[in-house]
């Protein structure tokens, strides 16, 4: 059962593939904001998945995050999430990201619980209309 207080964590090493220069979000070889967002979403998604009914998943719908500090290639980044609100299918997480020197990001992330097959069918039907 989904309850407030569920925590999650995801870790990655900063390499040339997840820098701002590589992802096109900047010119420098530092950990990219889109990579931090992806890590945060992974931590949140994986934290609640064991509590969802079979055939269900969650999708990210909103992220309000501040990227507070740059992280160079070679450092490890850890995203931590805590489920702070459950309203029906809507889930809200407090999120933080850290490198070996300290906090590099913070904010909130919203996800919605979906039925995987129904969600995919709707997306595929949309693609057929185009």
C-alpha positions in Angstrom: 0.0 0.0 0.0 1.2 3.4 -0.9 1.9 5.6 2.2 3.6 8.9 2.8 7.2 8.3 3.8 8.3 5.8 1.1 11.9 6.7 0.2 13.9 6.1 -2.9 17.5 6.5 -4.1 19.3 6.2 -7.5 23.0 6.7 -8.2 25.1 7.4 -11.2 28.6 8.4 -12.1 29.1 11.6 -14.1 30.8 10.7 -17.4 31.0 12.5 -20.8 27.6 11.0 -21.9 25.6 12.7 -19.1 27.2 16.2 -19.3 25.5 19.4 -20.4 27.7 19.4 -23.5 26.7 15.9 -24.5 23.0 16.4 -23.9 22.8 19.8 -25.5 21.6 21.6 -22.4 24.8 23.7 -22.1 28.4 23.9 -23.4 30.3 22.5 -20.4 31.3 19.0 -19.4 29.5 19.1 -16.1 26.5 17.0 -14.9 23.5 18.1 -17.0 20.3 19.2 -15.5 18.3 16.8 -17.7 20.5 14.0 -16.4 19.7 15.0 -12.8 16.0 15.1 -13.6 16.2 11.6 -15.1 18.0 10.3 -12.0 15.4 11.9 -9.7 12.5 10.4 -11.7 14.2 7.0 -11.6 14.5 7.1 -7.8 10.9 8.1 -7.4 9.5 5.6 -9.9 11.5 2.7 -8.5 10.5 3.6 -4.9 6.8 3.2 -5.4 6.7 0.4 -8.1 6.7 -2.4 -5.5 3.5 -0.9 -3.9 1.5 -0.7 -7.1 -1.0 -3.2 -8.4 0.2 -5.6 -11.1 0.0 -4.0 -14.5 0.3 -0.5 -13.1 3.2 2.0 -13.2 3.7 5.6 -12.7 4.6 8.5 -15.0 6.2 11.8 -14.3 3.9 14.8 -14.8 5.6 17.7 -13.1 9.0 18.6 -11.7 10.0 21.7 -9.9 13.8 21.5 -9.2 16.6 23.8 -8.6 20.0 22.7 -9.9 22.2 24.3 -7.2 25.8 23.3 -8.0 27.9 21.9 -10.9 29.3 18.4 -10.7 32.4 17.5 -12.7 33.0 14.3 -14.7 34.2 11.5 -12.4 32.0 12.3 -9.4 29.0 10.2 -8.2 25.5 11.7 -8.0 22.8 10.4 -5.7 19.2 11.3 -6.0 17.0 10.8 -3.0 13.2 11.0 -2.9 10.5 10.9 -0.3 6.8 10.4 -1.0 5.1 13.3 0.9 1.6 13.3 -0.5 -0.8 10.7 -2.0 -4.1 11.9 -3.5 -5.8 9.1 -5.3 -3.5 8.4 -8.3 -1.4 11.5 -7.7 1.9 11.2 -5.9 4.1 14.0 -4.8 7.7 13.6 -3.8 10.3 15.8 -2.0 13.5 15.3 -4.0 17.2 16.1 -3.5 20.4 15.3 -5.4 23.9 15.2 -3.9 27.4 14.8 -5.2 30.4 13.9 -3.1 30.8 17.6 -2.1 27.2 18.2 -1.0 23.7 19.1 -2.2 23.4 19.9 -5.9 19.6 19.9 -6.4 16.3 20.1 -4.6 12.6 20.4 -5.3 9.3 18.5 -5.8 8.3 15.9 -8.3 4.7 14.7 -9.2 3.8 11.4 -10.7 0.5 9.7 -11.6 -0.3 6.0 -11.3 -1.4 4.6 -14.6 -2.5 1.2 -16.0 0.4 0.3 -18.3 -1.5 -1.3 -21.1 -4.3 1.3 -21.2 -1.7 4.1 -21.2 0.3 2.6 -24.0 -2.8 1.9 -26.1 -3.8 5.6 -25.8 -0.3 6.7 -26.8 -0.3 4.3 -29.8 -3.7 5.5 -30.9 -2.5 9.0 -30.9 0.4 8.1 -33.1 -1.9 6.5 -35.6 -3.9 9.7 -35.9 -0.8 11.7 -37.0 
